Amino acid sequence: MSELIVKVGKFPGRISEVVLREGASVTDVLTVAELDSSGYEIRMNGSSVDLTAKVEDGDAILLVKKN
């Protein structure tokens, strides 16, 4: 299996990169980045997604505060 590099962070806030194995989900990304999605909308590459969405190399995941 190959490795994926995914950008992740809270908006506004710090963005970091994490390295995961192919087949990883948004849950895996947030776990590695030690982020909690409670109270946030999860967006991947600008689109709203849930915790089960699979990530690909180069994806960007942002946690956006819910209004």
Helices and strands as residue ranges (DSSP letters): E 3-11, E 15-21, H 26-32, E 40-44, E 47-48, E 60-65
